[in-house]
Amino acid sequence: MLGLIDFCTAGLFFLVYMPLGLQDEIDEILGHKTQRYWVAYVLGIPTMFIYTLVWMARIAEELRGKAKELGIEAPYTSWWHMFGWNTFGVLFFGPAVATHRFFDTLNRIENRLKQSGMRKAIIIGATSGIGRETAARLVKEGWEIGIAGRRTEALEAFRNEFGEAAHIATMDVTRPDATHVLDALLEEMGAPNLFFYVSGVGYQNRELDLDKEIRTIQTNCEGMVRLVDHFLNYVREHPEAYTKEKMAHIAVVTSIAGTAGLGTAPAYSATKKMQQTYLSALSQLARMEKIPVRFTDIRPGFVATDILNPDKKYPMLLSKEKAADEVMKAISRKKRIHTFDWKFRILVMGWRLIPRWVWERMTWVKN
Ligand SMILES: NC(=O)c1ccc[n+]([C@@H]2O[C@H](COP(=O)([O-])OP(=O)(O)OC[C@H]3O[C@@H](n4cnc5c(N)ncnc54)[C@H](OP(=O)(O)O)[C@@H]3O)[C@@H](O)[C@H]2O)c1
């Protein structure tokens, strides 16, 4: 009885933990997509979880192979360690022993991979705000980065602070020559693992100042299409750098504003919706064309950056640091869509339920 409880709790622990990012980490380390754990768990129910256990034991064996390949010293998890402790050792807290060894091996592999293969990222829009904060995090985690934006002095200040790990390129995403600047950066750095588009402008514009509306469309829509498409074609043209096992990752910061038309910021909310739909289309296209790339759509709520109106008060405002934590989470887990934080997730869920004819009459919405 004790053993069964022990076994079920370990299984349930993985059931919760896998979708929270653990399975994505395993996929990345093993270089292929593994069957979703919840499927293995459900299929395991009629066989008293033997199927689930064998599935887990296979993953453990693959991790052992990876650890050996990287020259990591034993002990490691293995088929027998996972299966044996979960069956023969079940009365002696075997699942806990197997789980502990599993995570120990996983962590040591991750640390070794971090030390050996330097990861590379290109960040468009890293001179301030969310982009700059994320760029700093990536450098601290050992990434080599290429950062772009219009303000050369801000790019140079970043390099002075963080050193040679940062390549810089002055770029205006609304100009056609932005693709040449990107090409030069790609040439200098080589193929990046991550392409991160954060550039964006937005205004509260009840007066419908045309210049602001059109600048928003040019930066958020035209700029994103120009740079993201150019990078996607780069991935297509470099099959030696990107494969099914080593996929490129494109992440774009959109906004929760893209989930509803905001009367105070028509162009901003519409451009964010366009970005979200465009990413969904590209994700389908990449599958059609078998381009090895993953997409992440990052949707923040209010973050204390220069884009917000300093004279206004914003509810549930997040710091740049907190925003960067969330972006790092979305990037490392390669989530398809990540809305943050949890309060904004609930808010968005709620306002999606509001019928259009009610939404359009909610004239008290001021942000
Ligand atoms: N802060 C929020 O509450 C919030 C909420 C949801 C979504 N977002 C989104 O988050 C992204 C980043 O904004 P942020 O809040 O971090 O504001 P920010 O501090 O103003 O950052 C905007 C970045 O975009 C770059 N950029 C603007 N126009 C550009 C152009 N023409 N060419 C190249 N780069 C350009 C800026 O660089 P240069 O000025 O040097 O060119 C800057 O690095 C935006 O897409 C924004 O819509 C922000």
The ligand as a Gaussian input file, in Angstrom:
#p B3LYP/6-31G(d) Opt

LIG

0 1
 N        5.741000      48.180000     -21.248000
 C        4.567000      47.614000     -21.361000
 O        3.655000      47.836000     -20.553000
 C        4.328000      46.631000     -22.475000
 C        3.196000      45.819000     -22.397000
 C        2.948000      44.900000     -23.411000
 C        3.800000      44.817000     -24.485000
 N        4.906000      45.637000     -24.542000
 C        5.757000      45.510000     -25.726000
 O        7.084000      45.287000     -25.333000
 C        7.960000      45.713000     -26.377000
 C        9.113000      46.479000     -25.760000
 O        8.633000      47.686000     -25.216000
 P        9.137000      48.258000     -23.825000
 O        7.975000      48.271000     -22.916000
 O       10.358000      47.570000     -23.377000
 O        9.380000      49.794000     -24.229000
 P       10.714000      50.585000     -24.593000
 O       11.592000      50.690000     -23.408000
 O       10.226000      51.862000     -25.198000
 O       11.441000      49.689000     -25.689000
 C       11.118000      49.740000     -27.044000
 C       12.290000      49.209000     -27.843000
 O       11.890000      49.196000     -29.207000
 C       12.912000      49.794000     -29.966000
 N       12.380000      50.458000     -31.144000
 C       11.365000      51.317000     -31.240000
 N       11.239000      51.768000     -32.508000
 C       12.218000      51.162000     -33.227000
 C       12.646000      51.212000     -34.583000
 N       12.010000      51.975000     -35.475000
 N       13.683000      50.470000     -34.957000
 C       14.339000      49.679000     -34.074000
 N       13.988000      49.570000     -32.783000
 C       12.951000      50.326000     -32.359000
 C       13.534000      50.826000     -29.025000
 O       14.867000      51.105000     -29.460000
 P       15.314000      52.502000     -30.111000
 O       14.432000      53.575000     -29.551000
 O       16.747000      52.647000     -29.711000
 O       15.154000      52.336000     -31.569000
 C       13.521000      50.067000     -27.706000
 O       14.668000      49.283000     -27.589000
 C        7.089000      46.532000     -27.356000
 O        6.788000      45.744000     -28.465000
 C        5.829000      46.779000     -26.563000
 O        4.701000      46.901000     -27.405000
 C        5.180000      46.529000     -23.562000

